Amino acid sequence: MGATTIALVANGAANAADLEPEVKLPAAVWNWSGGYIGGHVGGGYGRTSFSNPYGPSIYGGIVDTPTFLAGGQIGYNWQKNGWVFGVELDVSGAVSDGTNTCLASSGFVVSANCKAGPNIFATATGRVGYTFGASGGTLAYLKGGAAWQNNQGDVINNHEGGLVPQEKTHFDYGRIGGIIGLGVEQALTPAWSVAAEYDYLNFGGPSVATPPTVQGPPFAIVPANTTSPSSNYHIGKIGLNYHFGADPWTAQWSYVPQYAKAPVGAPPIAYSDGWSFEGGSRLWLSRGRFQWDHSVAPYLPLDPSVLVSRLTYHGLDGLSGELFGRVDSPSGVFLKGNIGLGRFDKGNINNEDWLADRELSYINNASRQRNGRFTYFTADLGYDFLRGANYKVGGFIGWTYYEQSSDSIGCTQIAHPRYTCPANPDTIIGSQNTQWNAPRVGLSAETMLSERWRLNTDVAYLSWTDFKGRDHHLLRDETTFDEQRGNGGGGVQVEGVLSYFFTKNFSVGVGGRYWSMWTKKRGDSLCSSSGCVGDPAIFAKYSMERWGTFFQASYKFD
């Protein structure tokens, strides 16, 4: 009887064991206490606001400053039960480019071209977080503290028609501000962890001199004054940390599951020993912006930043559908990319001109945007230099393409009451096409935060851009267009997505994305049926942004 009972119990235990996943993670293996050092890359959207000493601005005053940054961090953590407290210092070098109209208080005053961009950030923060997951190897945290930036730029009077000497002022200052942020850090091996983080930074600014400018009619000199720039930034980052006291060459934890014989109900994995493919579709709800700065140079011996005209397309709210996919090889080499097509029937254009002829100092024609279309793709080749069953971190190189077209409808003058725009509200007065190409290099990270939740992040830096566009003018006696070319410059592309796996293979997710590109070298020719003029080409500068939220569904084949 006893032997029979023992046999039945043993047999029942064996059957119960067959129903359990083959691998169980031990509880509370990872401890976050101790020091660490690491590096990060990131980027995102910023803006610098200029106060107007001449009165409320009718337009402008806010400079978009897209920013890419890279740097390092050092910190220390203390863990008590599941709570983690820490301090961290980080320093980043930044690449940024931003310019817009400022000091436009009236159509009777020649307004300025304001340029701004940070080149250094430094932060000192405290962190508080809580661990979760079977091993305590996932840390969700909040951070806050002091931040410092070095911001530099110019305030440059636009075309003043030779009525006064053309003037500008330059600023280059450091300023202390504040930072708040949140993030998720995932332990990869005994020595390494990867973090995905969002930060908001805010800074005031000193008084910056503005040059004297021209008012008219009646003609008068507006004396020099001061403006006070303030700036804020929304930054996404990927960070990789080395934790002191552990062997940096240990590839993985001894308990990390390989799922070589995973049961049907086993959790999804980030990296497998064989080939894998994941593909799906997305809906991207986004807002776009395009800016074209038209200089007075080289026809006048002035700084190319002195403008005679600027077109700004903004509020271009659209919806696009895209396909995406990623192939991973057993060696860690991967291919990934996406391709999308979208439309928008919303937005505005502001067409600014600085004439400074004692009668018209500044005009600003506003039109609606309709019949908008945009297409895009990215394609990357990369290698995961850190990988395990529940994570992969790799670098990549690739290419990106973006094209956008839209029509301008109607025309309303918002600056100078003596100038009227010769178009009724429903007339198509012009159209714009833009095409961007750029190589990209970046960092990609993916980690399973739990059995069902996954976090993916990408940060890419565009070291060079090639731009081609065409702007059609339909109100002139002879239809003309501007043939636009630009290159150099740079850009940044950042995205992150949080996904939930309903099965081992099928997931849905929500994410965010920010793209920006700009040129440095400038060229622009005015063309018509009679040919093109503008030799040498007119100096021009181009920039674009598109950002928003996307929803996705994907399926993974292992």
ZIQUIJO-V850661 format. One record per helix or strand. SS is the DSSP state (H for helix, E for strand). FROM is the first residue (numbers start at 1). TO is the last residue. If there is no record, write none. Layout:
# ZIQUIJO-V850661
SS_FROM_TO / SS_FROM_TO
This chain:
# ZIQUIJO-V850661
H_2_19 / E_34_50 / E_59_59 / E_62_64 / E_66_80 / E_83_97 / E_99_102 / E_104_104 / E_109_109 / E_112_132 / E_138_157 / E_168_187 / E_192_203 / E_207_210 / E_213_215 / E_220_222 / E_225_243 / E_276_295 / E_307_328 / E_333_344 / E_348_353 / E_363_388 / E_391_413 / E_428_448 / E_453_462 / E_465_473 / E_480_488 / E_490_501 / E_506_518 / E_521_528 / E_531_533 / E_540_557
